[in-house]
Amino acid sequence: MRRIVVIIFVLAAVASCVSIDCPVQNQVEYIFALKKPAGGTDTMGVDTLSVWAHRVGRKDTLLINRLCGVKATSFSVSASHMLDEDSLFTLLTDTTKQRWLDTICIQKTNHPHFESVDCKATYFHTITAVTTTSHGIDSISINNKQVNYDQTETFFLYLKADR
């Protein structure tokens, strides 16, 4: 009798457990794809790329530290959770140590995304505008306004030919 009670208790406990599958790849990132002005994929063609996020009232955060970029065709950085604008500083450095520092400003709206109380808090975003300085970057355009778990290229980045 005692064995039956234990078995019933174990079965009830197992049946009451809920399995929540939090996304494993739950990074909300901007993906920058390098493009040629005439179309097609471009490469950085520089030695390294570094990217910082400007955090108002706090220290800037290094997101990419000297990515070897000669053959790189894209890079990604995390979006802030609740800021209405993300400011990114990019530093391109060639093999002769010549440098091009640019600022990319991304305006966005933030939407809380709920999976489960067992999963970490997440925000999805809608891009409303993007601007850049033009020292090493020629221009930038929005490819996908929705930033979420999808690994879709968010921006097309066009680098200057004379960099």
C-alpha positions as CSV (number, residue, x, y, z in Angstrom):
1,M,0.0,0.0,0.0
2,R,2.8,2.4,0.9
3,R,4.5,1.7,-2.5
4,I,1.3,2.6,-4.3
5,V,1.0,5.9,-2.5
6,V,4.6,6.7,-3.3
7,I,4.1,5.8,-7.0
8,I,0.9,7.9,-7.2
9,F,2.7,10.8,-5.5
10,V,5.7,10.6,-7.9
11,L,3.3,10.4,-10.9
12,A,1.3,13.4,-9.7
13,A,4.5,15.4,-9.1
14,V,5.9,14.6,-12.6
15,A,2.5,15.4,-14.2
16,S,2.4,18.8,-12.4
17,C,5.7,20.0,-13.7
18,V,5.6,22.3,-16.7
19,S,8.3,22.3,-19.2
20,I,9.1,25.8,-20.4
21,D,11.4,26.1,-23.4
22,C,13.2,29.4,-23.1
23,P,14.9,30.3,-26.4
24,V,18.5,29.3,-26.4
25,Q,19.4,31.9,-29.0
26,N,17.7,34.8,-27.3
27,Q,20.1,37.5,-28.2
28,V,18.4,40.6,-29.6
29,E,21.1,42.0,-31.9
30,Y,21.6,44.4,-34.7
31,I,23.2,42.7,-37.7
32,F,25.3,44.9,-40.0
33,A,25.9,43.5,-43.5
34,L,28.6,45.1,-45.6
35,K,27.4,46.0,-49.1
36,K,29.0,47.4,-52.3
37,P,27.3,50.5,-53.7
38,A,26.6,48.6,-57.0
39,G,25.1,45.7,-55.0
40,G,26.5,42.5,-53.7
41,T,28.5,41.7,-50.6
42,D,31.5,43.7,-49.5
43,T,34.3,43.0,-47.1
44,M,35.7,45.3,-44.6
45,G,39.1,45.4,-46.3
46,V,40.7,46.8,-43.1
47,D,42.8,45.2,-40.4
48,T,40.5,45.6,-37.4
49,L,37.1,46.8,-36.3
50,S,36.2,47.9,-32.8
51,V,32.7,49.0,-31.7
52,W,31.7,50.7,-28.5
53,A,28.2,51.5,-27.2
54,H,27.7,55.0,-25.7
55,R,25.8,54.7,-22.4
56,V,24.4,58.0,-21.1
57,G,25.5,58.6,-17.6
58,R,27.6,55.5,-17.5
59,K,30.9,54.3,-18.9
60,D,30.9,53.3,-22.6
61,T,30.8,49.6,-23.3
62,L,33.2,47.8,-25.6
63,L,31.1,45.4,-27.8
64,I,33.6,44.3,-30.3
65,N,37.3,44.4,-29.6
66,R,39.5,44.5,-32.7
67,L,37.6,42.1,-34.9
68,C,40.0,41.0,-37.6
69,G,38.0,42.4,-40.5
70,V,39.9,42.0,-43.8
71,K,37.5,39.3,-45.0
72,A,34.5,39.9,-42.7
73,T,31.3,40.6,-44.5
74,S,29.1,41.3,-41.4
75,F,29.1,41.9,-37.7
76,S,26.5,42.0,-35.0
77,V,26.1,43.9,-31.7
78,S,23.5,43.7,-28.9
79,A,20.7,46.3,-28.8
80,S,20.1,48.1,-25.5
81,H,17.0,47.0,-23.7
82,M,15.1,50.2,-23.1
83,L,17.0,53.2,-24.5
84,D,15.2,55.1,-27.3
85,E,18.5,55.6,-29.1
86,D,21.6,53.5,-29.3
87,S,24.8,55.3,-30.2
88,L,27.6,53.1,-31.5
89,F,31.2,54.2,-32.1
90,T,33.0,52.3,-34.8
91,L,36.8,52.4,-35.3
92,L,38.2,50.9,-38.5
93,T,42.0,50.5,-38.5
94,D,44.0,49.5,-41.6
95,T,47.4,47.7,-41.6
96,T,49.3,51.1,-41.7
97,K,47.4,52.1,-38.5
98,Q,45.3,54.7,-40.3
99,R,42.0,55.0,-38.4
100,W,38.5,56.0,-39.2
101,L,36.1,56.8,-36.3
102,D,32.4,57.0,-37.0
103,T,29.2,57.2,-34.9
104,I,26.1,55.3,-35.8
105,C,22.8,56.6,-34.1
106,I,19.9,54.1,-34.1
107,Q,16.5,55.5,-33.1
108,K,14.0,52.8,-32.0
109,T,10.9,51.9,-30.1
110,N,11.1,49.2,-27.4
111,H,8.5,46.4,-26.9
112,P,8.7,44.1,-23.9
113,H,8.6,40.4,-25.0
114,F,7.3,37.8,-22.6
115,E,8.1,34.1,-22.9
116,S,7.6,32.9,-19.4
117,V,8.4,33.9,-15.8
118,D,11.2,31.3,-16.0
119,C,12.9,33.1,-19.0
120,K,14.9,36.3,-18.7
121,A,13.3,39.6,-19.6
122,T,13.6,40.5,-23.3
123,Y,12.8,43.6,-25.4
124,F,12.1,43.6,-29.1
125,H,12.6,46.8,-31.1
126,T,11.3,48.6,-34.1
127,I,13.9,50.8,-35.9
128,T,12.6,54.3,-36.7
129,A,15.7,55.9,-38.1
130,V,19.5,55.5,-38.4
131,T,22.2,58.1,-39.1
132,T,26.0,58.0,-39.3
133,T,29.0,60.2,-39.6
134,S,31.0,59.6,-42.7
135,H,34.8,59.3,-42.1
136,G,35.1,55.6,-43.0
137,I,31.4,54.8,-43.5
138,D,29.8,56.1,-46.7
139,S,26.2,55.4,-45.7
140,I,23.8,53.1,-43.9
141,S,20.3,51.9,-44.7
142,I,17.7,49.9,-42.8
143,N,17.0,46.5,-44.2
144,N,14.8,45.1,-41.5
145,K,13.0,47.4,-39.0
146,Q,12.1,44.6,-36.7
147,V,14.8,43.5,-34.3
148,N,14.0,40.3,-32.4
149,Y,15.4,36.8,-32.2
150,D,15.5,36.4,-36.0
151,Q,19.0,36.5,-37.5
152,T,18.0,38.8,-40.3
153,E,20.4,41.5,-41.5
154,T,19.1,44.7,-39.8
155,F,21.3,47.3,-41.6
156,F,23.2,47.5,-44.9
157,L,26.5,49.3,-44.3
158,Y,28.4,50.9,-47.1
159,L,32.0,51.7,-46.5
160,K,34.0,54.4,-48.3
161,A,36.1,53.1,-51.2
162,D,39.1,55.3,-50.3
163,R,39.4,54.0,-46.7
